[in-house]
Amino acid sequence: MTEPTQNAEWLAWRNKGLGASDIAAAFTRSYGNTPRSIVAKKLGIGPEFEPTAAMQAGHDWEARIAQAVEALTGYTVAGEQTWLASAEHPWMRATVDGFLLGHPDDTIDDAVGLLEIKTTERANWAYYAAQVQWQMLVAGMDRCVVVILDLSDEAQTHDVGDDLVAVERVGRLSLWQHRADRQLQARLHEFGAELWAHVQAGTLPEIEADDYDAILQVAEDQVQGGAHVLDVCVALVERDDEDEQMREVVKRISLTQP
């Protein structure tokens, strides 16, 4: 357990294992990620990690959101942004937004659960579930409270006397209690072990049928290697819409390669 500073040191630590966001993104194929793209990033092939505006907002408001959690649940929040690594499998890692304590005088060793804070305009429940299950697995906890600050713009109207007044909603806070799901955790562990084996071997998982970014990367590698003609084949995926997929692949390649 290490106190955090989310800078180059944290990024280097994060890259020595698979974190909760890595596993969740690969497992649920969220935010344009696939198992192949996550492994590629670990191998230094993909783009570097860039925080989103919503992530930055969550970081900026984290202390206030934690205070709201304390007021709403009665828990005390401690150990914000703590780095965790499994003692048995050090490649299993997680950075948690906080620990939930039953009493203000308790220490992190007495924690009864984890806290995960999300700021978003569109909730991704499958991603959140995979992420917090991984966090609980790494931390050895069986409870996590997910706090979601909904930043979606939504104007509402209210009656004020004879007038209708429009009110812009700044955000809505909701809490989601999560319990450990041993079956899902077992699947995530097996899935993560396969990904980490690829990282250690320096190999990439197979390209998935709709992973166009990976397909385009292969095409770019071929062109940079001196190829003048690309042999494009999609028949190996055994889909009913191979002709449509072929048109999409050729179109994307033609737009990105000379």
HELIX and SHEET records of a PDB file:
HELIX    1   1 ALA A    8  ARG A   14  1                                   7    
HELIX    2   2 ALA A   20  THR A   28  1                                   9    
HELIX    3   3 PRO A   35  LYS A   42  1                                   8    
HELIX    4   4 ALA A   53  THR A   73  1                                  21    
HELIX    5   5 ILE A  108  ASP A  110  5                                   3    
HELIX    6   6 TRP A  125  ALA A  139  1                                  15    
HELIX    7   7 ARG A  182  ALA A  201  1                                  20    
HELIX    8   8 TYR A  212  GLN A  224  1                                  13    
HELIX    9   9 ALA A  235  VAL A  237  5                                   3    
HELIX   10  10 GLU A  242  THR A  256  1                                  15    
SHEET    1   A 5 THR A  76  ALA A  78  0                                        
SHEET    2   A 5 GLY A  98  LEU A 101 -1                                        
SHEET    3   A 5 GLY A 113  THR A 120 -1                                        
SHEET    4   A 5 ARG A 143  ASP A 150  1                                        
SHEET    5   A 5 ARG A 172  ARG A 179 -1                                        
SHEET    1   B 2 THR A  82  ALA A  85  0                                        
SHEET    2   B 2 ARG A  93  VAL A  96 -1                                        
SHEET    1   C 2 ALA A 155  VAL A 160  0                                        
SHEET    2   C 2 ASP A 163  GLU A 168 -1                                        
END                                                                             
